[in-house]
Amino acid sequence: MSQVYAWRSAGRTVQGKRRSRNEDAFLDCPQRGCWAVADGMGGHRAGDVASQWVVSSLAALPAIGNFDQRIEAVRRCLRGLDSRLGLGVPHPAEGVAGIMGSTVVALLLEDRRAACIWAGDSRCYLWRRQRLYQLSRDHCLQQQLMDQQQLSLEQAQAHPGARALTRAIGAPQPLSLEVLELGTQPGDVFLLCSDGLYQGLSHGELGSAMNVGTPRQVVDRLFNSALQGPARDDLTAVVVQK
């Protein structure tokens, strides 16, 4: 790989104010051009173990091959995890069995190429030329109602179980990953985050934070703003900047 070190990054995770444990995890690995956020599925056993397993497995992938091969390696890794988590196979280091699941959003960068790979409702945003773009689309009932039944955001949010996931690592249905590829530009800033972060901030607040300076400064601004609210869910963010 080349030009990986042109990217700077920072990450942080904080337990939600009404949570007994933090079920989020993140990967911040600029030297290998790989970043990720995983959010353990609420209500399932060992969601914290599942999210950590997702992140540690991605961290263990060798940074070899061309960009397309690296994307495929991430997909194979996540499909393998989905099979094991779906069967309740325990993590070898934890010895925890039962149904486990997690969302995942991963970002790969190399030269002028980027790839976002995800399942679930953890998100990837792009700040470019003073505009904030949501690159990923949530895999949840709310988004499905908006897409398939043409409901407005307000109508979909009112539906019982609106935030129920329709895709995740370890979910009962076979894993279907979504992949978005794009070219990068000087000044691009990427944000990976769990739903606990973006649900506590408006689109405008997210954009304002993305424009404040270094990755660490952006992360601090995001958390300072989010923690002023209820912050019921765990908060996790990774910011990547060229």
C-alpha positions as CSV (number, residue, x, y, z in Angstrom):
1,M,0.0,0.0,0.0
2,S,1.1,3.6,-0.5
3,Q,0.1,7.0,1.0
4,V,-1.6,5.3,3.9
5,Y,0.1,7.6,6.4
6,A,-1.4,10.7,4.7
7,W,-4.5,10.0,6.8
8,R,-4.6,11.0,10.5
9,S,-7.3,9.7,12.8
10,A,-8.6,9.5,16.4
11,G,-11.3,7.4,18.1
12,R,-13.2,7.3,21.4
13,T,-15.9,5.3,23.1
14,V,-17.9,6.1,26.2
15,Q,-20.5,4.1,28.1
16,G,-24.0,5.4,27.9
17,K,-25.4,7.1,31.0
18,R,-28.1,4.4,31.4
19,R,-25.9,1.4,30.4
20,S,-24.4,-1.2,32.7
21,R,-21.6,-1.9,30.3
22,N,-20.2,-0.5,27.0
23,E,-21.1,-2.7,24.1
24,D,-19.4,-0.6,21.5
25,A,-15.9,-1.1,20.1
26,F,-13.7,0.6,17.5
27,L,-10.6,0.1,15.4
28,D,-8.3,3.0,14.7
29,C,-5.4,1.8,12.5
30,P,-4.1,4.5,10.2
31,Q,-0.9,2.6,9.5
32,R,-2.9,-0.1,7.8
33,G,-5.6,2.2,6.3
34,C,-8.4,0.5,8.2
35,W,-11.0,1.8,10.7
36,A,-14.2,0.4,12.1
37,V,-17.0,0.8,14.6
38,A,-19.0,-2.1,16.0
39,D,-22.1,-1.9,18.3
40,G,-23.1,-5.0,20.1
41,M,-26.8,-5.9,19.6
42,G,-28.9,-4.8,22.6
43,G,-30.8,-7.6,24.3
44,H,-28.4,-10.3,23.1
45,R,-26.0,-12.1,25.3
46,A,-22.5,-10.7,25.4
47,G,-23.0,-7.8,22.9
48,D,-19.7,-6.4,24.2
49,V,-17.9,-9.6,23.3
50,A,-19.4,-9.6,19.8
51,S,-18.4,-6.1,19.0
52,Q,-14.9,-6.6,20.3
53,W,-14.6,-9.8,18.3
54,V,-15.6,-7.9,15.1
55,V,-13.0,-5.3,15.8
56,S,-10.2,-7.7,16.8
57,S,-10.8,-9.8,13.7
58,L,-10.6,-6.8,11.4
59,A,-7.4,-5.7,13.1
60,A,-5.8,-9.1,12.5
61,L,-6.3,-9.0,8.7
62,P,-3.0,-8.6,6.9
63,A,-2.6,-5.4,5.0
64,I,-1.6,-7.1,1.8
65,G,-2.9,-7.2,-1.8
66,N,-4.4,-4.5,-3.9
67,F,-7.4,-2.4,-2.8
68,D,-10.0,-4.8,-4.3
69,Q,-8.4,-7.7,-2.6
70,R,-8.5,-5.9,0.8
71,I,-12.2,-5.2,0.4
72,E,-12.8,-8.8,-0.4
73,A,-10.7,-9.9,2.7
74,V,-12.9,-7.7,4.9
75,R,-16.1,-9.2,3.4
76,R,-14.8,-12.8,3.9
77,C,-13.8,-12.0,7.5
78,L,-17.2,-10.6,8.4
79,R,-19.1,-13.4,6.7
80,G,-17.0,-15.9,8.7
81,L,-17.8,-14.1,11.9
82,D,-21.5,-14.0,11.0
83,S,-21.5,-17.8,10.7
84,R,-19.8,-18.3,14.0
85,L,-21.8,-15.7,16.0
86,G,-25.1,-17.0,14.4
87,L,-24.3,-20.4,15.7
88,G,-23.5,-19.1,19.2
89,V,-19.9,-20.3,18.9
90,P,-18.0,-18.8,21.9
91,H,-15.1,-16.4,21.4
92,P,-12.0,-18.5,22.2
93,A,-10.7,-15.8,24.6
94,E,-14.0,-15.3,26.4
95,G,-15.7,-18.7,26.6
96,V,-19.1,-17.0,26.1
97,A,-21.7,-18.9,24.1
98,G,-25.3,-18.0,23.2
99,I,-26.7,-15.7,20.6
100,M,-24.3,-12.8,19.9
101,G,-24.5,-10.1,17.3
102,S,-23.1,-6.7,16.4
103,T,-23.4,-4.0,13.8
104,V,-20.3,-3.0,11.9
105,V,-19.2,-0.2,9.7
106,A,-15.6,-0.3,8.3
107,L,-13.6,2.1,6.2
108,L,-10.7,1.2,4.0
109,L,-8.5,3.9,2.4
110,E,-5.6,3.7,0.0
111,D,-4.2,6.3,-2.3
112,R,-7.3,8.1,-3.7
113,R,-9.8,5.2,-3.1
114,A,-12.2,4.7,-0.2
115,A,-14.5,1.8,0.6
116,C,-17.2,1.8,3.3
117,I,-18.5,-1.7,4.2
118,W,-21.4,-2.1,6.7
119,A,-24.2,-4.1,8.2
120,G,-26.6,-2.5,10.7
121,D,-27.2,1.1,11.7
122,S,-23.7,2.3,12.6
123,R,-22.9,5.0,10.1
124,C,-20.2,6.5,7.9
125,Y,-20.3,10.2,7.1
126,L,-18.1,12.3,4.8
127,W,-17.3,16.0,5.3
128,R,-16.3,17.5,2.0
129,R,-16.2,21.1,0.9
130,Q,-18.2,22.3,3.9
131,R,-21.0,19.8,3.4
132,L,-21.8,16.6,5.4
133,Y,-22.9,13.5,3.5
134,Q,-24.2,10.3,5.1
135,L,-22.6,7.6,3.0
136,S,-24.2,4.6,4.7
137,R,-27.9,3.8,4.9
138,D,-29.2,2.3,8.1
139,H,-30.2,-1.4,7.9
140,C,-33.2,-1.0,10.2
141,L,-37.0,-1.2,10.1
142,Q,-37.3,2.6,10.0
143,Q,-35.3,2.9,6.8
144,Q,-37.1,-0.1,5.3
145,L,-40.4,1.6,5.9
146,M,-39.2,4.8,4.3
147,D,-37.8,2.9,1.2
148,Q,-40.6,0.3,0.7
149,Q,-43.7,2.0,1.9
150,Q,-42.7,5.6,1.1
151,L,-43.3,6.7,4.7
152,S,-41.9,10.1,5.8
153,L,-39.2,10.1,8.5
154,E,-41.8,11.1,11.1
155,Q,-44.2,8.4,10.1
156,A,-41.4,5.7,10.2
157,Q,-40.1,6.9,13.5
158,A,-43.6,6.4,15.0
159,H,-43.7,2.8,14.0
160,P,-43.2,0.3,16.9
161,G,-39.7,-1.1,16.8
162,A,-38.5,1.5,14.2
163,R,-34.9,1.0,15.2
164,A,-35.0,-2.8,15.0
165,L,-32.1,-4.0,12.9
166,T,-32.7,-5.7,9.6
167,R,-29.0,-6.7,9.1
168,A,-26.2,-7.4,11.5
169,I,-23.3,-9.7,12.1
170,G,-24.8,-12.8,13.9
171,A,-28.4,-12.0,13.0
172,P,-30.8,-14.9,12.2
173,Q,-30.9,-14.1,8.5
174,P,-27.8,-14.6,6.3
175,L,-25.4,-11.7,6.3
176,S,-25.8,-9.2,3.5
177,L,-23.0,-6.6,3.5
178,E,-23.4,-3.3,1.7
179,V,-20.3,-1.8,0.1
180,L,-19.9,1.8,-1.2
181,E,-16.7,2.8,-3.1
182,L,-15.7,6.4,-3.9
183,G,-12.8,8.5,-4.7
184,T,-11.2,10.8,-2.1
185,Q,-10.3,14.4,-2.3
186,P,-7.9,16.7,-0.4
187,G,-9.5,17.9,2.8
188,D,-11.9,15.0,3.1
189,V,-12.9,14.0,6.7
190,F,-14.7,10.7,7.4
191,L,-16.7,9.9,10.5
192,L,-17.6,6.4,11.7
193,C,-20.0,6.3,14.6
194,S,-22.5,4.2,16.5
195,D,-26.2,5.1,16.7
196,G,-25.7,6.3,20.3
197,L,-23.7,9.2,19.0
198,Y,-25.7,10.4,15.9
199,Q,-29.1,10.0,17.6
200,G,-28.0,12.6,20.1
201,L,-26.9,15.2,17.6
202,S,-28.6,16.9,14.6
203,H,-27.1,16.7,11.1
204,G,-26.1,20.4,11.6
205,E,-24.3,19.7,14.9
206,L,-22.4,16.8,13.3
207,G,-21.3,19.0,10.4
208,S,-20.2,21.8,12.8
209,A,-18.1,19.4,14.8
210,M,-16.4,18.0,11.6
211,N,-15.1,21.5,10.8
212,V,-13.2,22.2,14.0
213,G,-9.6,21.0,13.4
214,T,-7.7,17.8,14.0
215,P,-9.3,14.4,14.3
216,R,-8.9,14.5,18.1
217,Q,-10.5,18.0,18.3
218,V,-13.4,16.7,16.2
219,V,-13.9,13.7,18.4
220,D,-13.8,15.9,21.5
221,R,-16.3,18.3,20.1
222,L,-18.7,15.5,19.1
223,F,-18.5,13.9,22.6
224,N,-18.8,17.2,24.4
225,S,-22.0,18.0,22.5
226,A,-23.5,14.5,22.8
227,L,-22.8,14.1,26.5
228,Q,-24.7,17.3,27.2
229,G,-27.9,15.3,26.2
230,P,-29.4,12.2,27.7
231,A,-26.7,9.9,26.1
232,R,-28.7,6.8,27.0
233,D,-26.8,4.6,24.6
234,D,-23.1,4.0,24.3
235,L,-21.2,6.6,22.2
236,T,-18.4,5.7,19.8
237,A,-16.7,7.7,17.0
238,V,-13.7,7.4,14.8
239,V,-12.6,10.5,12.7
240,V,-10.3,10.1,9.8
241,Q,-8.8,13.2,8.1
242,K,-6.4,13.8,5.2
